[in-house]
Amino acid sequence: MAQFGLLYVGEPQFSSPEEGQANAAQYVAWLNGLGDAVVNRGIPMGPPTRVDASGVSSDPRADRLTGLTIVEADDMDAAIAIAKTCPYVDVAALDVVQIFEMNM
């Protein structure tokens, strides 16, 4: 099986703390329901600092990466099927990427 990263993009906006708590509970139930497909349950990420040839910037971006979960699936279509069932997609977006091992 291949490994895929489910990249959490953006910061969900909820109309109330209760709505946020309900979504979090749905997310935990979803994650627990994935069983052995989960390689890494999640890596939350704080705001980024971008470093490039023009310098360093901590400007806020709406499309920032906010976390990562790693799953195993037969192929990209199967990984996308997993991502589509994630409650996070109801409030923000997921990018699905295949993870390759570097043989250096």
mmCIF file of the C-alpha atoms, coordinates in Angstrom:
data_MODEL
# 
_entry.id   MODEL 
# 
loop_
_atom_site.group_PDB 
_atom_site.id 
_atom_site.type_symbol 
_atom_site.label_atom_id 
_atom_site.label_alt_id 
_atom_site.label_comp_id 
_atom_site.label_asym_id 
_atom_site.label_entity_id 
_atom_site.label_seq_id 
_atom_site.pdbx_PDB_ins_code 
_atom_site.Cartn_x 
_atom_site.Cartn_y 
_atom_site.Cartn_z 
_atom_site.occupancy 
_atom_site.B_iso_or_equiv 
_atom_site.pdbx_formal_charge 
_atom_site.auth_seq_id 
_atom_site.auth_comp_id 
_atom_site.auth_asym_id 
_atom_site.auth_atom_id 
_atom_site.pdbx_PDB_model_num 
ATOM 1   C CA . MET A 1 1   ? 0.000   0.000  0.000  1.00 0.00 ? 1   MET A CA 1 
ATOM 2   C CA . ALA A 1 2   ? 1.060   3.545  -0.663 1.00 0.00 ? 2   ALA A CA 1 
ATOM 3   C CA . GLN A 1 3   ? 1.122   6.361  1.864  1.00 0.00 ? 3   GLN A CA 1 
ATOM 4   C CA . PHE A 1 4   ? -0.762  9.600  1.355  1.00 0.00 ? 4   PHE A CA 1 
ATOM 5   C CA . GLY A 1 5   ? -0.740  12.894 3.193  1.00 0.00 ? 5   GLY A CA 1 
ATOM 6   C CA . LEU A 1 6   ? -4.047  14.567 3.937  1.00 0.00 ? 6   LEU A CA 1 
ATOM 7   C CA . LEU A 1 7   ? -2.978  18.196 4.179  1.00 0.00 ? 7   LEU A CA 1 
ATOM 8   C CA . TYR A 1 8   ? -5.340  20.454 6.119  1.00 0.00 ? 8   TYR A CA 1 
ATOM 9   C CA . VAL A 1 9   ? -5.575  23.797 4.337  1.00 0.00 ? 9   VAL A CA 1 
ATOM 10  C CA . GLY A 1 10  ? -6.998  26.946 5.868  1.00 0.00 ? 10  GLY A CA 1 
ATOM 11  C CA . GLU A 1 11  ? -8.460  27.672 9.260  1.00 0.00 ? 11  GLU A CA 1 
ATOM 12  C CA . PRO A 1 12  ? -12.075 26.651 9.804  1.00 0.00 ? 12  PRO A CA 1 
ATOM 13  C CA . GLN A 1 13  ? -14.457 29.376 10.920 1.00 0.00 ? 13  GLN A CA 1 
ATOM 14  C CA . PHE A 1 14  ? -17.310 28.272 13.147 1.00 0.00 ? 14  PHE A CA 1 
ATOM 15  C CA . SER A 1 15  ? -20.391 30.257 14.075 1.00 0.00 ? 15  SER A CA 1 
ATOM 16  C CA . SER A 1 16  ? -20.085 29.205 17.714 1.00 0.00 ? 16  SER A CA 1 
ATOM 17  C CA . PRO A 1 17  ? -17.778 27.284 20.055 1.00 0.00 ? 17  PRO A CA 1 
ATOM 18  C CA . GLU A 1 18  ? -20.381 24.509 20.136 1.00 0.00 ? 18  GLU A CA 1 
ATOM 19  C CA . GLU A 1 19  ? -20.230 24.144 16.352 1.00 0.00 ? 19  GLU A CA 1 
ATOM 20  C CA . GLY A 1 20  ? -16.439 23.861 16.566 1.00 0.00 ? 20  GLY A CA 1 
ATOM 21  C CA . GLN A 1 21  ? -16.685 21.244 19.318 1.00 0.00 ? 21  GLN A CA 1 
ATOM 22  C CA . ALA A 1 22  ? -19.231 19.234 17.325 1.00 0.00 ? 22  ALA A CA 1 
ATOM 23  C CA . ASN A 1 23  ? -16.955 19.273 14.263 1.00 0.00 ? 23  ASN A CA 1 
ATOM 24  C CA . ALA A 1 24  ? -13.982 18.219 16.414 1.00 0.00 ? 24  ALA A CA 1 
ATOM 25  C CA . ALA A 1 25  ? -15.990 15.295 17.829 1.00 0.00 ? 25  ALA A CA 1 
ATOM 26  C CA . GLN A 1 26  ? -16.984 14.225 14.301 1.00 0.00 ? 26  GLN A CA 1 
ATOM 27  C CA . TYR A 1 27  ? -13.335 14.478 13.246 1.00 0.00 ? 27  TYR A CA 1 
ATOM 28  C CA . VAL A 1 28  ? -12.138 12.250 16.112 1.00 0.00 ? 28  VAL A CA 1 
ATOM 29  C CA . ALA A 1 29  ? -14.845 9.688  15.320 1.00 0.00 ? 29  ALA A CA 1 
ATOM 30  C CA . TRP A 1 30  ? -13.828 9.760  11.644 1.00 0.00 ? 30  TRP A CA 1 
ATOM 31  C CA . LEU A 1 31  ? -10.156 9.341  12.508 1.00 0.00 ? 31  LEU A CA 1 
ATOM 32  C CA . ASN A 1 32  ? -10.879 6.461  14.884 1.00 0.00 ? 32  ASN A CA 1 
ATOM 33  C CA . GLY A 1 33  ? -13.004 4.819  12.198 1.00 0.00 ? 33  GLY A CA 1 
ATOM 34  C CA . LEU A 1 34  ? -10.088 4.693  9.750  1.00 0.00 ? 34  LEU A CA 1 
ATOM 35  C CA . GLY A 1 35  ? -8.479  1.905  11.775 1.00 0.00 ? 35  GLY A CA 1 
ATOM 36  C CA . ASP A 1 36  ? -5.249  0.490  10.364 1.00 0.00 ? 36  ASP A CA 1 
ATOM 37  C CA . ALA A 1 37  ? -5.278  2.910  7.425  1.00 0.00 ? 37  ALA A CA 1 
ATOM 38  C CA . VAL A 1 38  ? -3.898  5.602  9.741  1.00 0.00 ? 38  VAL A CA 1 
ATOM 39  C CA . VAL A 1 39  ? -0.100  5.837  9.769  1.00 0.00 ? 39  VAL A CA 1 
ATOM 40  C CA . ASN A 1 40  ? 0.082   9.135  11.691 1.00 0.00 ? 40  ASN A CA 1 
ATOM 41  C CA . ARG A 1 41  ? -3.082  10.492 13.349 1.00 0.00 ? 41  ARG A CA 1 
ATOM 42  C CA . GLY A 1 42  ? -2.168  14.100 12.911 1.00 0.00 ? 42  GLY A CA 1 
ATOM 43  C CA . ILE A 1 43  ? 0.445   16.791 13.057 1.00 0.00 ? 43  ILE A CA 1 
ATOM 44  C CA . PRO A 1 44  ? -1.053  20.218 13.854 1.00 0.00 ? 44  PRO A CA 1 
ATOM 45  C CA . MET A 1 45  ? 0.910   23.179 12.488 1.00 0.00 ? 45  MET A CA 1 
ATOM 46  C CA . GLY A 1 46  ? 1.182   26.764 13.637 1.00 0.00 ? 46  GLY A CA 1 
ATOM 47  C CA . PRO A 1 47  ? 1.444   29.843 11.429 1.00 0.00 ? 47  PRO A CA 1 
ATOM 48  C CA . PRO A 1 48  ? 4.297   29.661 8.911  1.00 0.00 ? 48  PRO A CA 1 
ATOM 49  C CA . THR A 1 49  ? 7.268   31.869 8.288  1.00 0.00 ? 49  THR A CA 1 
ATOM 50  C CA . ARG A 1 50  ? 8.151   31.769 4.606  1.00 0.00 ? 50  ARG A CA 1 
ATOM 51  C CA . VAL A 1 51  ? 11.803  31.893 3.601  1.00 0.00 ? 51  VAL A CA 1 
ATOM 52  C CA . ASP A 1 52  ? 12.712  32.421 -0.047 1.00 0.00 ? 52  ASP A CA 1 
ATOM 53  C CA . ALA A 1 53  ? 15.236  34.256 -2.189 1.00 0.00 ? 53  ALA A CA 1 
ATOM 54  C CA . SER A 1 54  ? 13.503  37.597 -1.570 1.00 0.00 ? 54  SER A CA 1 
ATOM 55  C CA . GLY A 1 55  ? 13.631  37.286 2.227  1.00 0.00 ? 55  GLY A CA 1 
ATOM 56  C CA . VAL A 1 56  ? 11.522  36.189 5.161  1.00 0.00 ? 56  VAL A CA 1 
ATOM 57  C CA . SER A 1 57  ? 7.791   36.803 5.618  1.00 0.00 ? 57  SER A CA 1 
ATOM 58  C CA . SER A 1 58  ? 5.262   35.941 8.304  1.00 0.00 ? 58  SER A CA 1 
ATOM 59  C CA . ASP A 1 59  ? 2.354   37.498 6.434  1.00 0.00 ? 59  ASP A CA 1 
ATOM 60  C CA . PRO A 1 60  ? -0.872  35.615 7.212  1.00 0.00 ? 60  PRO A CA 1 
ATOM 61  C CA . ARG A 1 61  ? -2.287  33.519 4.367  1.00 0.00 ? 61  ARG A CA 1 
ATOM 62  C CA . ALA A 1 62  ? -5.803  32.100 4.162  1.00 0.00 ? 62  ALA A CA 1 
ATOM 63  C CA . ASP A 1 63  ? -4.534  29.000 2.356  1.00 0.00 ? 63  ASP A CA 1 
ATOM 64  C CA . ARG A 1 64  ? -1.881  28.068 4.888  1.00 0.00 ? 64  ARG A CA 1 
ATOM 65  C CA . LEU A 1 65  ? -1.159  24.484 5.830  1.00 0.00 ? 65  LEU A CA 1 
ATOM 66  C CA . THR A 1 66  ? -2.628  23.840 9.293  1.00 0.00 ? 66  THR A CA 1 
ATOM 67  C CA . GLY A 1 67  ? -1.980  20.124 9.726  1.00 0.00 ? 67  GLY A CA 1 
ATOM 68  C CA . LEU A 1 68  ? -1.220  16.728 8.250  1.00 0.00 ? 68  LEU A CA 1 
ATOM 69  C CA . THR A 1 69  ? -2.539  13.194 8.646  1.00 0.00 ? 69  THR A CA 1 
ATOM 70  C CA . ILE A 1 70  ? -0.817  10.254 6.956  1.00 0.00 ? 70  ILE A CA 1 
ATOM 71  C CA . VAL A 1 71  ? -2.887  7.301  5.729  1.00 0.00 ? 71  VAL A CA 1 
ATOM 72  C CA . GLU A 1 72  ? -2.264  4.170  3.711  1.00 0.00 ? 72  GLU A CA 1 
ATOM 73  C CA . ALA A 1 73  ? -4.417  3.421  0.684  1.00 0.00 ? 73  ALA A CA 1 
ATOM 74  C CA . ASP A 1 74  ? -4.238  1.315  -2.464 1.00 0.00 ? 74  ASP A CA 1 
ATOM 75  C CA . ASP A 1 75  ? -3.992  4.353  -4.753 1.00 0.00 ? 75  ASP A CA 1 
ATOM 76  C CA . MET A 1 76  ? -4.795  8.051  -5.081 1.00 0.00 ? 76  MET A CA 1 
ATOM 77  C CA . ASP A 1 77  ? -8.474  7.355  -5.768 1.00 0.00 ? 77  ASP A CA 1 
ATOM 78  C CA . ALA A 1 78  ? -8.763  5.388  -2.525 1.00 0.00 ? 78  ALA A CA 1 
ATOM 79  C CA . ALA A 1 79  ? -6.972  8.168  -0.612 1.00 0.00 ? 79  ALA A CA 1 
ATOM 80  C CA . ILE A 1 80  ? -9.344  10.744 -2.101 1.00 0.00 ? 80  ILE A CA 1 
ATOM 81  C CA . ALA A 1 81  ? -12.294 8.594  -1.048 1.00 0.00 ? 81  ALA A CA 1 
ATOM 82  C CA . ILE A 1 82  ? -10.942 8.667  2.521  1.00 0.00 ? 82  ILE A CA 1 
ATOM 83  C CA . ALA A 1 83  ? -10.464 12.449 2.362  1.00 0.00 ? 83  ALA A CA 1 
ATOM 84  C CA . LYS A 1 84  ? -14.010 13.024 1.105  1.00 0.00 ? 84  LYS A CA 1 
ATOM 85  C CA . THR A 1 85  ? -15.398 11.475 4.298  1.00 0.00 ? 85  THR A CA 1 
ATOM 86  C CA . CYS A 1 86  ? -13.378 13.752 6.605  1.00 0.00 ? 86  CYS A CA 1 
ATOM 87  C CA . PRO A 1 87  ? -15.522 16.296 8.509  1.00 0.00 ? 87  PRO A CA 1 
ATOM 88  C CA . TYR A 1 88  ? -12.789 18.911 7.937  1.00 0.00 ? 88  TYR A CA 1 
ATOM 89  C CA . VAL A 1 89  ? -13.930 19.258 4.314  1.00 0.00 ? 89  VAL A CA 1 
ATOM 90  C CA . ASP A 1 90  ? -17.230 20.656 5.601  1.00 0.00 ? 90  ASP A CA 1 
ATOM 91  C CA . VAL A 1 91  ? -15.409 23.707 6.992  1.00 0.00 ? 91  VAL A CA 1 
ATOM 92  C CA . ALA A 1 92  ? -12.127 24.014 5.050  1.00 0.00 ? 92  ALA A CA 1 
ATOM 93  C CA . ALA A 1 93  ? -10.125 22.028 2.483  1.00 0.00 ? 93  ALA A CA 1 
ATOM 94  C CA . LEU A 1 94  ? -7.863  19.006 2.263  1.00 0.00 ? 94  LEU A CA 1 
ATOM 95  C CA . ASP A 1 95  ? -5.095  18.487 -0.261 1.00 0.00 ? 95  ASP A CA 1 
ATOM 96  C CA . VAL A 1 96  ? -4.239  14.828 -0.884 1.00 0.00 ? 96  VAL A CA 1 
ATOM 97  C CA . VAL A 1 97  ? -0.655  14.025 -1.870 1.00 0.00 ? 97  VAL A CA 1 
ATOM 98  C CA . GLN A 1 98  ? 1.179   10.760 -2.323 1.00 0.00 ? 98  GLN A CA 1 
ATOM 99  C CA . ILE A 1 99  ? 4.213   10.393 -0.092 1.00 0.00 ? 99  ILE A CA 1 
ATOM 100 C CA . PHE A 1 100 ? 7.298   8.902  -1.687 1.00 0.00 ? 100 PHE A CA 1 
ATOM 101 C CA . GLU A 1 101 ? 10.292  7.435  0.099  1.00 0.00 ? 101 GLU A CA 1 
ATOM 102 C CA . MET A 1 102 ? 13.587  9.095  -0.713 1.00 0.00 ? 102 MET A CA 1 
ATOM 103 C CA . ASN A 1 103 ? 16.331  6.614  -1.414 1.00 0.00 ? 103 ASN A CA 1 
ATOM 104 C CA . MET A 1 104 ? 19.426  8.706  -1.012 1.00 0.00 ? 104 MET A CA 1 
# 
